Amino acid sequence: MADVHAKHHDYHLVDPSPWPAVGSAAAFVLAIGAIGWMHHSFEGAPYVFGAGALGVLYTMLVWWRDVVNEAEHGGFHTRVVQISHRYGMILFIASEVMFFVAWFWAYFSTALFPTDVHQVMRDAFVGGVWPPHCGPGAASNCLNIETFNPWHLPLLNTLILLTSGTTVTWAHHALLHNDRQGLKWGLILTILLGMTFTCVQAWEYSHAPFHFSGNIYGATFFMATGFHGAHVIIGTIFLIVCLIRAVAGQFTPTQHLGFEFAAWYWHFVDVVWLFLFSCIYVWGSGASHAAGH
């Protein structure tokens, strides 16, 4: 009878956890607060939003702490379980790819067809050209868009992200060879480069010659590059957690899924930026900037 509850499989059947319910409740409170704050529905909306945000952050902290404990101390992450985790991360990144496809679609829908007859008033609002330039017959709120020179700050940020891709790869190879110092310094450099990218992008945004509202160019530009910037911040936090775990000695050459997923995510962020730089900054900046003048 003692063998009735023994484990005879390689799968991990998780114990009951309160965090899905707690996280859902916190997300609901966050959404109510955000909607109320944006619509000025009630005075305490910012506080409701803050309480919901703290609840979501707390849920993330304790839930992922439990996953780390399962991997480090419970021995639940067998090879079969690790394969399932990898499939899950691959599908998550695939969903992120489709998320950015939506923003590229919105951008190219207008950039390639500025005079589309099926889109009412598009021609008048963008001047029939891309980037928008007002000419005869343009709408009264049509804007002459002055785009960023891609060979200044955008090129700098491209070099920063490409360099960060090499440092995170260095950290990964150092871990595979049990080089702890190489792992730590590779992560530190990648984190610093990620923070530098965010600072450069914030400077770029603060000096943008166009705004988010009032024009399709600004809306598509800031949605695409802004969400990418948010992903850089998320990836940087991901790597900071990996650095903390690396210093604590939790990663081994054969057991480091958390770091491996962080590296995958960071490379995904790099690739998305290359498309943003090529399509929106270079191709979408107009003939003079694209030619490097």
N, C-alpha and C positions, 0 to 999 in steps of 0.2 A: 504493500500500500504506500510505502514511502516514495515509490517511484512514479506515482500517479501524476504529480505536477512537475516532473522533470522535463527539461527542455530537450527535445529530440529533433530540432531543426535549426537552420542558420538564420532565421528571420528574427526581427526584433518586434515583439508585440508590446507596444508602449503601455506603461501604467496609466491609469486615469489621472488627468491633469486639469487643474482649474483654469489654466492660462488661456485656452481658446475662448471660454466664456468671459473671463475678465477682459481679454483683449477686445472682444466684440462689444462689450458694454462701454469700454473706454473709447473705442472708435466711434460709437454712436454718440457719446457725449461730445467728443471732438467735432463731429459733423454738425450737431445741433448748435454748438457754440460758434463754429465758423460761419454757418448760414445766418445765424442771428446777428453776428458781428458785421457781416457784409451788408445785410439788409437793415441794420439798425433796428432790429425787432424788439430788443429789450436791453436794459442798461447793463446787466451783468454778463452779456454775451462773451466779452473778452476773457472773463474769469472762467466761464464754463469751457471755453476753448482751451485755456491754459490747463485746467484740470484734466480735460480729455487727453491733451498732448502728454502730460506727465504720466497719465495712466497707460497710454500706448508705449511710451519709452520704458516705463517700469516693466510692462509685460514682455517687451522685447528682451530686456536685460535678464529677467529671471527665467524666461523660457529658453533662451539660448544658453544660459548657465546650466540648465538641466540637460540640454543636449550635449554640452561639453563634458559634464559629469558622466553621462551615459557612455561617451566615447573613452574617457580617460580612466574611469574607475569601475564602471559597470561591465566593460568588455562586451557591450552589446553590438558594437559596430564591426560585425564580421565582414568578410570579403563580399558576401552576397548583399549585405546591407549597404556597404560602400558603393557597390554597383548601382543600387537603387538610388542612393543619394546623388551619384554622378548623373544619372538619367534625369533626376529632378532638377539639378542645376542647369543641365543642357536645355531642358524645356523652359526653365525660367528665363534664360538668356534669349532663347528663341522668341518668347513672348515680348521681351524687351526690344528685340529687333523689329518686331511688327509694330510696337509702340512708336519707334522712330520712323518706320515706313509711313505712318499716318502723317507725320509732320513734313516729311519730304514730299509726300503726295500733295499736301496742301500747298507747299511752296511751288512745286513744279506745275501744278494745275494752273496757277496764275502766271508763272514765269514763262511757260511755253505757249500759253494761249491767252495773252493779254487782251485779245479782241474777240474772245469766244462769244458768239451770238446767243448761246444758251444761258449765259450769265448776265442778267440784267444790269446795265450800267457799269460793267467791269471796264469796258473801253474808256468810258468817261473818267472813271476814278483813277486809272493808272496811266492815262494818256496814250493807250494803245501800244506802249513799249515797256520793256523791263530792263533795268529798274524803272519804276514809275517816273515819268517826266511829262509835265503838263504842257500841252500845246493848244492850238485852236480847237474849240469845241469841248474842252475838258470841263469836268464838274467844278463847282465853286470851291469844294473842299479837296480837290486834287492837290497832291503834294509833290514837289520836286525833291526826290530822295537823293541825298548825298551819301553814298555808301562808304564803308570802311576801306582803306587801302589794305588789301590782304597781305602785302609784303612788309607790314610793320608789326603791330602787336599780334595779329592772327598768326603770322609766320613764327614769331617768337613762341607763342603758345603751342604751336605744332611741334617745334623742336623740343620744348619742355616735355610734352606728353610722349613723344617718341623716345626721349632719353629715359623717362620713367618706365617705359616698357622694357628697356634693357636692364635697368636696375632691379625691377621685380623678377625678371628672368634670372639675373645673377643670384638674387636671394634664394630662388627656388633651387637652382643648381647647387648652391652652397649647402642647403638643407639636405639634398640628396646625397651629398658627400660628407654629411655630418660636420660641416664647417659652421660652427655656431656664430663666430664673429662675422663671417661673410653674410650669414642669414640676417643678423641684426643690422649691419650697416647697409645692406641692400634694401631692407625695409625702411630704415630711417631715411635714406636718400629718396626712395620712392614717395614717402609721405611728404617730405619737404618739397619735392617737385610738384606733387598734387596740390599742396597749399599755395605754392607759387603760381600755378596755373589759375587757381581760383582768384588770387589777388589781382593778377593781370586782367582776367576777365571782368572783375568788378571795376577796375580802372577804365577798361574799355567801355563798359556799360554806362558809367558815369559821364563819359564824354561822347556818347552816341549823338550824332546829328539828327536823329529821328526818334520817335516815341513808339511805345507799344500800341496805343490806341489811335484811332483816326485814319489808319492806312494799312493795307494788306501786307505791305512789305515789312513794316515794323512788327506786325502781329506774328507773321510766319517766322521772321528772323529771331525774335526773342523767345518764341515758344520752342523752336528747335534747339537753338544754342543754349537757352536757359535751362531746359530740361537736361541737356547734356551736362551743363554745369552742376546741376543738382546731383546727377549720377557721379560726377567727379567727387563731390563732397561725400556722398554715401560710400564710394569706393575708398576714399581716404580714411573714413572712420573704420571701415572694414579692415584696412591695413593696420591702423593703430591698434585695434583689438588683436590682430595677429602678432604685432610686435610685443604687446603685453604678454601674450601666451608664449611667444618665443623666448622672452626673457625668463618666464616661469618654467621653461623647459618642457612644455607640454607637447611640442612637435618632435617627431622622430622621422628618420629617413623613410620609414615604411608606413607611418601613421600621421598624416598631416592634411586631411581633407579640408579643414577650415582654411588653411593657407592656400591650398590648391584652388579652391573656389574663389578666393580673393584675387588670385593671379588671373584666373579665367575672366572674372568680372572686369579687372583692370585692362586686360587686353581688349575686351569688348568695347570699353570706353575709348581706348585708343583708336580702334578701327572706325567707330562712329565719328570721331572727330576728324579723321582723314576725309571721310565723305562730306562732313559739314564744311571743312576748309576748302575742299575742291569744288563743291557744288554751290554753296551759298556765298563764301567769301571771294573765291577766285572767279568762277563762271558767272555768278550772280552780281558781281560788282560793276560790270560794264566793260566795254572794250578797252578803255585807257588803263584802268587798274589791272585788268587781267593780263595785259601785255607787259606789265611791270613798269609803267611810266608814272 
